[in-house]
Amino acid sequence: MSKAKKTKKPKTNKPKAKKPKRLPGDPSKAEMIERMIRVDQAGEYGAVRIYEGQLSVLGRSACGRAIERMAEQERRHLDAFNKLIPERRVRPTALLPLWHAAGFALGAGTALLGEKAAHACTAAVEEVIDEHYAGQVARLDAEGGEKKLRDRLDEFRLEEAGHKQTSLDLGAREAPGYEALTGLIRAGSRLAIWLSTRI
């Protein structure tokens, strides 16, 4: 009586998740996370100052409550990073005094152009921040670990995307020179991120 042949399970060529390769000069995982915390604290600080600038002009207007709600979320984000800075022994960016003045000036300046221009400013800044946080979440997913930080960044990203949508709903696209204005603000925001990561 012949024994039934055992059938072997076919091998699957499922690729294993690989950690990203680092080139000479690339930051280590610890350095990458340090940079993330530094730039995110700077970004949230700048965002708070933008909203404070907007509220100095539009605080009593019809859109004042919406701006205050968004500002309150930004303050909560900033508080979280202000706690992480000493916990993780991260050096804050040396550019905070610049972002203090520039953020307020951007918020107040666009608000002086009218409510729609203020909303256009918010939409542009929040679009860049959404992309920025999404990139950080993807890098942490690739690296593995740091789940608490990764989830917090994703939570903040969703709230920033909500701010952008609120601003669009309030008529950001109706601002005079919307494309030029938002293009300039997006470029400035990306430059601020690049500088705050390194300085």
Secondary structure, 3 states (H helix, E strand, C coil): CCCCCCCCCCCCCCCCCCCCCCCCCCCCHHHHHHHHHHHHHHHHHHHHHHHHHHHHHHCCCCCHHHHHHHHHHHHHHHHHHHHHHHHCCCCCCCCHHHHHHHHHHHHHHHHHCCHHHHHHHHHHHHHHHHHHHHHHHHHHHHHCCCHHHHHHHHHHHHHHHHHHHHHHHCCHHHCCCHHHHHHHHHHHHHHHHHHHHHC
